[in-house]
Amino acid sequence: MDTVSLHLGTRAGATGERTVSSVCCYCGTGCGVRVTAQDARVLRVEGDPDHPANRGKLCSKGLMLADTVRRDEARVLRAQWRPERGRERSPVPLSDALDLAAGKLATAIQLYGPDSVGFYLSGQLLTEDYAVFNKLARALVGTNNIDTNSRLCMSSAVSGYKLTLGADAPPACYDDLELADTVLIAGSNMAYAHPVLFRRLEVAKAARPEMKIIVIDPRRTDTTALADLHLPIVPGTDVALFHAMLNVMVWDGLIDAAYIAAHTAGFDALKSRVQEFTPRAAQDVCGVPAADIALAARWFGQAGAALSLYTMGLNQSSSGTAKNGALINLHLATGQIGRPGAGPFSLTGQPNAMGGREAGGMATLLPGHRDPGISAHRQEVAALWGVDQLPETAGKPALEMFDAVLDGQIKVLWIAATNPAQSLPDQAKVRAALQRAEFVIVQEAYAGTETLAYADLVLPAATWPEKSGTLTNSERRISRVRSAVPPPGDARPDWQLAVGVAQRLARLIAPGKGALFDYADESAVFAEHARTTAGRDLDYSAVDYALLDRTGPVQWPYRDGVSTARLYTDGQFATADGRARFYDTGYMPVAEAVSAPFPLRLTTGRLRDHWHTMTRTGLSAALTRHVEEPWLSLHPIDLERAKLQAGSLARVKSRRGSMVLPVRADDALRPGHVFLPMHWGSAFMAGLGVNALTNPARDPVSRQPELKHAAVAIAPAHLPWQVMGWLAGDPSVLRAQLAPWLRRFDYAVVLPCAVGPGVRLRLAADSPPPDHVLDALAQALGLEKPDAAFDDPSRGVLRRVRLQDGLPTAFLLAGDVRAHDGLLAWAEGGAAPASVAMLLMGRNQAVPRSRTVCACVGVTEQEILAGTQSGLDAEGLTAKLGCGTGCGSCMPEVRRLAALHTA
């Protein structure tokens, strides 16, 4: 890249194409991307080989980003307002919408005080967005009621770091993946959640087979395929496991007594505590052999360099801070921190959860890693912002904020770039709160999110790749995000919308304070924010856009022109006396014990090709092919106990709600455990979605909820009458068109379809509905006058197909769904059936469809199995079929399928 191009981050082509260097908008890996655009269209997205976070690699989600850039009905293109509940929202000019927002905020502040307002933000915002919202909340409104969905993913990691090392700062870096001798992966299915980093670890392991990899996870996942040792612990027992490992290290003399004496405090108390946590005692609690616990401890304690990688399995817990602290104890006890290949490394879940914390965009934080409960910190920030004072009253973290809305304490709630009507636990309570609020502002880019249903005012937000700014990834690396296309319609960057409201609000409640929000552009916002870091542990006050354009991404602290790859290399920690603190904690079980009438343990997690609530990934057909429908996984023993067959529908129930799902057998689970992907909400299925079941119990320190564990019961749903349908067209339009059907059946899904642009519909009931319901269903799919039909309405059977150019464009199978796979295979470009009539009657079955294993290249499980039957191993399959040649995320599954056949 030439000097001018590097400075601008953009290269122009002869055809009018331009390529912009930016960053992926998904997980906290912070992968650099090159976005090629022409006019207002994104043509393609590729990994940036010059970005140090990913060196040109991308996962399937990143590779398919171009598919998700929309300027149509999938987007919120205009501001919308409803003057009263029960009425439809209507478009309003953006300026009027900003006036309305300011007026509602002013009224609430004047009538009820500043704490009657709450801001709920997102780890997907850029640092500049956070900075403006934080200043708006604290310096203008006068409330600390500002929190983010990072509370759901990273707050326990934050608490763990602060209580042990003194600051919210991951001490390791990505280069440590190649340098570690032992890697401990705890509570993370890295292969799915952070695939680019997992691929890097795979390469490192292949280059150094002597590297030991330990994976702690209740399930046998694709990540465990790389493990030398898998510890499938009972959910929530991590503290007991880590204490037992420390017990072994003490007993075997594997601790670093000199390091402990020179650089830490509190070890004696912890040493006394872990005496009772012998491997044998931990075996009974954790459900893994004592010998394996001892082996893990010795591999860690004897390693030249030990690295731990962890995320939601530790964090999303009612004892998440204790789990983080107990793991960090292992590093402090062995001196495995502050040197190459070593350290406790929390992998961030969202692209800018780190930047949001730096900007103080959470109830428990102020800019520059300051504490709103400390008067001197409030005074420092007030002086930097040019205001007299900041509010003293503690703000409400995420769940407490929604509790306060439900209780009537918070009257006006402003939600930006997040979807709490799907993502928060105990959805019945969350939605009751949203309904109770006097006024809800939703600042959103995508039209399909569940939370929009509760919005009184909608502000149209720009999104990736329409915004410019910065974000910070898991290794503390600040990167420039650059816009590649203009926002559609009236959409604006989030910080600009916040500024527009702030300036209007200042005129109403604090004339003169509008000048606080006079920013020429986003670089001015960043410059103001960067000044708040001066002299702090994360100091990057010398960083500005010009430097980032000139040098590329940098890691904080950034002093004297030098990035800091690793922290605490001198053994000096960010505490008052420079010593790290051991976290002396007991073991607490999960908040909700399993027992009759809820005898099973539910855990949740990610799918490989989807992210969060599928708002973005659901727009890419390629990303739907690996898993096309929500399902609940059970061990075969539990299927048999519940009298369920694989593929049948079951009702799963917790103390908070229930839902109906198809089940599948999965011997990667322990008996008594069930697994449910986290992504599905009421935008896609009947009921309130996955989080109707999950537990809002929260950690006493971090206030993070226990999304990872709930006690549930499973029973057959007894819904024999089923419908399967498919309709080609724009998925966003069709989902909105078919959404009413989600509310009419116990089981109903309207899903993005892997067959090009379109949606799939599946419904189930205990008996056929009346004829007029069947007629309305056919009409909804445009099948009043099909090209082929075999109906028997008296039995609730409709079988209809619409054709165009010899291919299906819609079909409906009600009461007799045998032709489903054949019709979809035909629609996907497979061979036409010899007789459409015979196919519809179930007498001419096509070859069953096979799910896609490799999303990037489109290789199916059937093709892989055929290859293995011809003698191909995993490498041979890659050479012949191309699987694994895109992002490579499919390779653990490809190897597993190849090994199954070989076995």
N, C-alpha and C positions, 0 to 999 in steps of 0.2 A: 504494500500500500504506500503510495507516495505521500509526501509531507502534507500537501494541501488536503488530500482526501482524509488522512488520519485526523487532521485538525477539525475538519467539518463533519467527519463521520458519515459522509455521503459520497457516492461515486455516480456519475451520470454516464449513460450509455447513448450510443448513436440513435437508437430507435425511440428515444424519449423515456426509456426505462431509467430508473435511478435505484441505487442500492444503498440502504441506510444501515449503519451498525447500531444495534440496540440490544435488548436483553429479553429473554423469554419471560412470559407473564405467569408461569405456573409455580413450581415449587421453589424453595429457598436455595437450590443449587446456584441459581443466578447465571444460567448459561447465556453466553453471547450468541446473538443471531445476526444474520444478514438478511434484511428484508428487501426484496426487489419489488418495486411498485411502478405502475404506469398510470398516470392521471390519478384517479381515486381508487384504483384497484391494486390489491396485493397479488402479485403473480406467483411468488414462491418465497419460502423461508428456508434458510440453510444455516447450519452451525457456523459460527465464526471461528476460524482456526487461530485467530490472533487473540481470542479472549482466554485468559488463564484459567477460568473456572471450568471450561469444558473442552477447550482445544479442538473445536469444530464438531464435537459430538452433540447429538440431540436424541431425546427419547421419542417415542411415537407421538406423544402429545405435541411436542415442539415441532416435529416434522410436519404435522398436519395443521399448523396454525393458520396457514393461508385459507384453509377450508372454513375457518370460523370467523373470518372478517366479513361482516355483513353490513349492508346499508339499506335494508328492507324492513319488512314487518317483524323480523327477529329483533330489531332494535327499538329502543325508545327514542323517537325522533323529535318529539315535541313535548313541551311542558303540558301537564294535565292537572285539572282541578275539579273537585266535586264540592259544591257549596254546602252539602249536607249528606249525612250517612244515608245509604239506601238509594242514592241516585248514582247514575253513571258519571264518570269523569268526562270532562270535555277539554279539548285543546285550548290553551291560552298562550298569548305571547310570552316569551321567556322573561321579558322585563316585568310583566305583570305578575308572573309566578314568583319572581324574586321579591317583589313588593309584598305579595301575600305571605311569603315565608317570614319576612322581617316583621310584618304586622302581627302575625300570630305569636312570634317569639316575644315581641315587645309587650303584647297584652298579657301573656303568661307571666313575664317577669314583673310587670307592674302590679298584677293582681295577687300573685302567689309567691313571688321572689325568684331569684335566679336558679335555685335548685329545683324549680318546677320544670326545667328544661334538661333534656338528656341527648347526648350525641353517641351513636353507636356506629363505629367505623370498621375498616377492613385492612387486613394485612396485604391486600392487593393494591392499596393506594400507594402513590409515590411519596417520597419523603417530603416533598414540597406540599402535597395535599395535606398530609398530617400536620405540618408546621402551621399552616393557615387555620385549619380547624381547631387546633389546640389553642392558638392565640385568640380565636373567636370565642371559644368556650370560656377560657379562664380570664382573659384580659378585658373582654367586652361584656359577655353575658354575666360573668362572675361566678361560674360554677366549675367544680371539678368532676361533674358528671359527664365524663368523656371516656369511653372505653372501646375496645375493638374485638373482633373475632379472634385475634391473637390470644385472647384470654382462654379460648378453647383449645389452643394448640401449644403455646410456648410459655405460658406464665409459670408453670412449675419448674421449667428449666431456668427461667429467670431467677426465681426464688432460690433454687439450688445453687446457682453460681454466686449470687449475692451473699448468701449465708455462709458459704465456705471460702470462696476466693475473694469476696469483697465487691465484685462488680459483675454486671450482666455482660459477660464477654467470653465467648468460646475461645479457649486458649490455643487450639490447634488449627491446622490448615489442611487443604486438600492434598498437598504434597506428602503429608504424613501417611496417606494411604499406601504409598509405595515403600515407606521407610519403616513401618511397624513390623515387629516380629510376632506379636500377638494382637489380633483385632477382636474385640468383644462387641458384638452387635446385640443390643438389648431393646426389646419392644419396638422393633422396626423391621418391616418388610421392605428393606432397601431396594430390592429388585423391582418393586412396584412404585414405591413412593419417591425414591431418588435414583432412578435407573442409570443416569449418566455416571454418578459416583460409584454405583455398584459395578458397572462395566469396568470402570477404572480399577476397582478392587479385584475383579476377576483377572484382569491382565496382570496385576501385581502378583497375585497368587500363582498364576501360571509361570511367571518369570522366577518366582522364589517359592517353590513347593513346600519348603520348610516352614513358611509362615503358617501360624496356627490361627484358625478362625473359629470362634465360639459364637453361636447364635442362641439367644434366649428368647423363646417365643412359644406360647401355648400351641400354636399350629405349626405343621410342617409346611413351610412356604417355599417359594422359589429362592428366597434368600438362604434358607437352610441347605439348599442343594450344594452351596459352596462351603458349608461348614465342615470342619474336622470334628466338631462336637456340637450337638444340638441338645439344649436343655429345655424340654417342653414343660415348663413350670405351670402350675395352677395359676390362673390369672390373679394378679394382685399380690403375689408372694415375693416380689423382687427384693424387698428389704431383708427378709429372712435369708434369701439366697446370698446377697452381697455380704451380710454379716457373717454367714457361714464361711464364705470365701476368705474374709479377713481373719476369721478364727484359724483357718488352715495356715494362712500366711504368717500369723503370729507364732503358731505352734512349730512351723517348719523353719522359722528364722528367715523368712523371705521379705520382711519389712526393712526399710532403710532407716535405721535408728538415728543416724547422723542427720539425715534430711529432716526427719520429724523434729529433732531437737533444735535445729537451726532455723526452720522456716514455718513451723506450725504450732498450734495450741489446741489443747483439749483431747490429746490422744489417750491419756490415762483413763478418763471416764469412759471413752468408747471401748477401750481394751477390756475394761471390766464388764461392760455390757455384752460384748460378743462372746464372752466365755461360755455363755449358755447356748449359743447358736453353733453347736457342733454340726458337722455334716450329717450325722445320724438324726439329730433333732430337726434339721432343715429338710431332710428327706421326707419326713412325715408331713411337714407343712407344704413344701413345694411340689411334692409328687415326682421328684427325680432322684435317681440313685445317689447315695452319699459318695460313692466312688467317683461319679461324674462331677460332683461339686468340688471334690478335692482336686481332681485333675484340672478343672478350669482354674482353680486358685493357683495351682503350681505353674500352669502355662503363663498365667498373668504375672505372677510374682517372679518367675525366673526369666522373663523376657528381657532382652536388651532394651526394647522399646515396646510399650503396651498402649494401644489406642482403643478407646471405647467410642462407639457410635450409637446414638439412641434418639428416640423421638416419642411418638404418641403412646406407645405401650407403657412408658414410664410417666409421661406427662398427664395424660387424660385419666386421672385417678384421684380419689378422695385422699390419697396419701402420696400424691405426686412429688411434692417437695422432699419428703422423706426418701423416696426412691432415688431421686436425683442426688441428694446428699449422701446416701449410702454408697452409691456408685463412685462419686467423687472421692469418698473416703479411701477407696482402694488405690486411687492414684496418689493421694497425699501420703499414704502409709508406705508406698513403695518408691516415692520420688519420681513417679512416672508422669511428669508434667513439666512443661517449659523446655523440652528438648525435642529434636527431630524424631518423628514417629510415635510420639507419646502425648497423652492428654485426654481429658474427658470432652468429647466433641458432640454437642447437641446439634442435630440436623434440623434446620428450620423448615416448617411446613409450608409457609407461604412466601411469595417472592420478596416481600418487603416487611415482614414482621419485625426484622431487626431494625430497619430504618424507622419504623413507627415508634419503636421503643427509644431510639436515639432522640427522636423529636418530642418525646414525652407524651405521645398520643394514647395514654392509658390512664385510668383513674388513679393509679398508684405511682405514677411517674411524672416528672417534669423534664423539660429539654436538658440534654447533656447528662443523662443518668442522674438527675437530681430527684429528691424526694419531696412531694408536696406536704408531707407532715413535718418537715424541718423548716423553721422560720427563716433561717439564713438562706436556704435554697430558694424559697419563695421570693425573698428580697432580691437575690441575684437575678432571677429571671425577670422580675418586675422591672429592675433597672435596665436590663438588656432590651426589654420591649418598650421601655419608656412610659410605664404606668406607675401609679403610686403603690399599688399592692395587688396581690393575688388572693383568691379565696382560701380560707383556712379549713372550712368544713370538708371532711373526707368525701371523695366522690364515690359513686356506685360502680363497682365492677359489673361485667356484662349481665350475669344472671340476677344480681341484686338490682340492676337497673330495670330489668323487666318486671321483677317483683314490685318495684316502686311504681311502675306504670300501672300494674294491676291494682295496687293499693290506692291509686289516685294521687300519690305524691308527685309523680312526674306527669305533667299535663301534655307537654309537646315533646315528641321524640323524633329526632332527625337521624335517619339511617342512610349510610352511604356505602355503596360498593360491596354490600354483603346481604345475605339472604336468611335472616333469622327465622323466618317461617318455614324453614327446612332444617337449618343447621343446629339450632339450639336443642338441648334435651328437653323432654317432657313437653311435647308440642301442644298438647291441649291447653296447658297453662300459658305458654308463650302466646298462642293465638288469642286466648282470652284477654291477655294484657294488651295486645295490639288493638283488639276490638274496644277495649275500655278507654284507651288513650283519647284525649280530647282532639288532638291533631297529630297526624303522622306524616312526616315528610320523607319520601323515599327518593334518593338520588341514585339513579340506576341507568345502566347502558342497555340491558337486555330485557326484552318485553315478556319473557317467559318465566320470570322468577315468582315464586309463591308469595313473597312479601308484598308485591305490587297490589295484591287484592285488598290490602289493608291501608293503602296510601290515600290520604286526603289530597296531597299535593305531590306530584311527580316532577322531578327535575331531571332533564335529559343529560346524561353524563357521557363524555368521551371515554374511550377505553383503548387498550392496546390494539393497534399500533398508531393511535391518533394523538398520543400524549408525549410530552417531553419532560424530563426531570431526572431523578436519580433513585436508585435503590441500593440496599446493602444486603449481601447474601450471607450464607451461613458462616463463611470464613472471614467475616468483617470486611468484605471487599465492596467498595462503593463503585458503581458503574453508571454510565450515562444511558438513560432510556431516551431514544430519539423517535420522533413521529415520522411515519412514512407516508401517511395519507391524511387528508383533513377529516375532521369529524363530520358525520352526516347530519343533515337537518339542523336543528338548533342545539345539538349536543355540544357541550363545552367541557374542558378539563375540570376536574373536581375542585382544584384550588381556585379557579376562576369563579365557579358557582358560589363557593364559600365567601370569596371576596365580595361578590355582588350582593349577597345577603348582608354581610357584615357592614358594608358601607351604608346600606339603607337602614339597618338596625341602629347604627350609631347616630344617625340623624334623629331617630325616634327616642332613644334613651340616653345617649351620651354625646351630644354635639361636640365635635372636635376630635373624637376618637376615630372617626373615619380615616384620618390620616395614618393610623396604624396599619392600614391595609392598602396603602398606595405603593403597589409594586409594578415596576415597568414590565416585568416578565418573570418567568419561573426562576431564572438565574438570580434575580434579586431576592426571591424567597429563600433560595438555597444559601445565598451569602449571609442573610440574616440568621438562618438556622445554624450554619457552620460556626458563627461567632459564639453561639451558646455552648459549644464543645470546648472552647479554649480553656486550658488548664485542667480539664477533666481527664478521666482515665481513657476516654475514647478520642481525645483531642484530634480533630481534623480541621481546625480553624484555618489552616493554610490552603485548604482544598477549595477550588472553585471550578466552574465549567471549563474555563480556558485550560487549566491544568489537566483536567480529565480528558479533554479533547487532545491535548498534546502528549500525555504520557499513557493514556489508557487507564483502566481501573486501578484503584489503590486500596490498600488495607489500612484500617485504623488500629491504633493511633498512627497518625502520619505527621512526623516531625522532621524538620530539617531536610525535607525533600525525600524522606525514606519511609516506605511502607513497613509495617511490622507484621511479619508472617506468624510469629508465635509469641505468646505472652508469658510472663513470669520466668523468663530464661535466667534471671538473676536470683530467683527465689524470693523476690519481693512482691507481695500481693497488695491488692487495692483495699487494704484495711488500715485502721488507724495506726497499728504498730507494725504493719508490713507482714504479718504472719497470717497464713491461711488457718481456717478454723475447721476442725473435724466436726461433723454433724452427728451429734449423739441422739439417736432416735430409736424408739422401740418399733416393733412390727405391729401394724394394724391391718386386719383383713379388709377385704372389700366392704363397701358400705351396705351391700344388700346380700345377705346370706341366701344360698339356695336351700330350699326345703319345700315340702308340700305347702301350698299348691303350686309353687314355682320351682321345680326341681332341676332345671337346666341353666347352664351359664351361657349367656349370650355375649359374644364379643363382636366388635365391628372393625372394619378396616377398608382399605382402598382397593379398587380394581386397577389393573395395570394401565389401561388406556383412558380412564376417566379421572376427573378431578373435581373435588368438592361437590357442589350440587348440580353438576353437569350443565350449567347455564351456557358455558362455552363449548366444552367437548361434545355435548349432545348435538351440536350443529354439524359435526363431521361424521359422515357415513362410515368412513374408514375406522373410526374409533369405537363404533358400536359393534363391530364384527366379532370381537373376542368373547364378549358377554352381551347378549342381545336382550336380556330380560332379568328383572330382579329374581333372586333365588335365595333360599335359606339352606345352608349346608349343615348336615348332621352326620355323625358317625353311623355306619350301617347298623350297629347295635341299637342305637336310639331310633332309627327309622323303624326297625322291627318292633321295638317296644311300643311305639306310637301307632302301630298298625298302618304305616304309610308306605307307599311305593314311590320310588324315584320318579319325579315328574308330576306327582299328584299335588293337589293343593292342600295346604295346612293352615290352620289358624294359630298364630303365635301371639302370646299374651303376656304382658308384664303388669305390674301394679298400676301403671299409668295409662296403658292403652293396648290396642291389639291391631293386627293386620293379617291379611291373607296373602300367602306366598306359595309358589311352587317350591318343592324341596328336592334336594339331590344328596346322594350318598357321597361322603368324603372321609376316607380313612386317614387323612392328614390331621383330623381333629381327634382329640381324646374323647372317649365315651363320656357323655354328660355335658359336652360342650357343643354349642352351635355358633355358626358364623354368618354374618349378614353384611354385605357391602354397604358403605355409608351413604352412597350417592343418591339414592332414590327418594324423591319427595312427592308431594301431592300434585305437582305439575305433571307427573308421569303416571301416577297410579292412584287407585282408590284409597281413601283414608287420609291420614296425616303424615304418612311416610315413615321411614325408618326410625326417626327420632320421636315418634309417638311412644316408643318402647323405652328409650334410654333414660338414664338416671341423672337427675340434677344435683345429687349429693356432691359436695365440692371440698377441695383441699382447704384446710383452715388458714393456710398461709397464702397460697397462690390464688385461691378462689377459683381454681380450674375444676370443671365438673368431671364426673366419672363416666365419660362417654364410652369407655372401653368395657364396661361390665354391667350387666343387669341380669336379674333372675327372671326366667321366663318359663312358660308351659307351652307345649305343642300338642295339637289334636287335629285329626282329619277335619277338613272344612266341609265335606259332603256337598259339593257344588258340581253335580254331574253334567248339567247343561252348559256347554261352552260355545264361545264364538271366537273365530280367528278371522281377521280381515287385514287388508293391505290396500293402501291408496298412494299413488304416486303424486308428487307435487311438493310445494314448499313446506318443510316440516313445521316451521313456526306457525304458518297459517293453518295447517291441518290440525296441529295440536290444539290450537285455540278453538277450532271448529268442532273438534270431537271431545273437548274437555267436559261438556255436560254429562257424557256417558260415564266418566269416572265417578260420578256421584250417584249413579243409579244401580250399581252392582256391588256385591261384597268383594269380588275380585275384578279389577279392571286396570288395564295398562294401555296407555297410548305412548308408544316408544319411537325414538328415532330408528329408522330402518337402514339396514346395511345394503338394501337393494336400491342404490342410487338415492336421489332425494325422494323422501316419502316417509310415511309412518305405518307402524303395525299396531293393530288393535286386538286385544284379547280380553274377553269378558267371561264371567262364569256366574251361574246362579243355581239355586237348588231345583228349579223347574223352569220350563220354557215360559217366557213372558207372553202377554196377550198379542194378538195379531198386529194391533196398531203400533206396538213397540217395535216389532220386527220390521214393519213397513217404515217406521221412522229411522230405524238403524240403516236399512238399505238406502234410504234417501240421503242420509248423512254421508254415505260413501259414494253417492252418485250412481247407484245401481238400481234405480227404479226400472230402467229399460236396459237390462244387461244383454250382452251378445250371446251368452250361454247361461242357462239356468235349469236347475233341477230342484224344485221346492216341494216340501210337504208341510205346509203351515200347521196342519193339525197336530203334528209331532214337534213343532217348533224348529223345523228344518228348512233352511234356505241355503242354496249353493249357487252363487252367481259370480260371473266374471265379465269384465269389460275389457275389450281388446282394442289395440291400435297398432297398425303395421305388424300384425301377427304376434304381438306380445301383450301380456296382461298389463293394464294400467290401474286396475282395481279388482279386488275380489272380496267376497263375503262368504264365510262358511259358518253357519249357525246350526248347532245341534249335531252336525256331522262334519268333523274337521279333518278327516283322513287325508284330504287332498292338499293340506296346507303346505307341507314340504315340497311336494311336486310343483305346485303353483309358484312358490317362491323361487325354486330352482329354475323354472322356466323364465320367470321375470328377471332373474339374474343373468340371463343369456344362455341358459342350458337348452338342450334339445326340446323342441315342441313335442307334446304327447301325441301318440298316434291317434288318439281320440279324446277330445276335450270332455265329451260326455262320460266316457269311461273313467277319466281322471276324477271328475266331480263326483261320480258315484262310488269312488274308492275302489274301483276294480282294475285300475291301471296305475299302480303306484310307481312314481319315478324313484330314482336313487335318492335316498334321504339326504337332505342338506347336511353339510358338515360345518361346524363352527370354524372360524378363522383363528389360527394360532399366531401368524405373523401379520400384524396390521399394516406394516409398511409396504410389503410386497403382495399381500393378499393370499398367502399360502394357508390351505386348510388342513385340519387334522386328518382328513381322509387322504390327502396327498402325501402327508408325512408318513402315515401308517403304510400306505402303498409303497413308499420308498424304502421303509425299513424291511418290508417283506421281500424286497428285491435285494436285500443285503447291505443297504446303505447305513452307515453310522451317522452321527450328528454332523460331522464335517462333510461327509458325502451328501447329506441332505441339503446342506447349505450350498454346496457347489452345484447341485443339480436343480434345486427349486428356488434358490435365492433367499430362503428364510434366514434371518439374522444379518442380512447385508445392509439393512436400513439402520435402525437404531440399535439392533442387537438385543432388545429387551425380551424377545421371545425365546432366546437360546436356552435358558434353564428348562423351559417347558419342552422344547425340541429335544434336548438331551434326555429328559425324563421319558418322553414317548419312545425315543430310540432304545433306551435301556429297558423299558418294559417289554418291547418286542424281543430284544436280545435275550432277556431273562426267560 
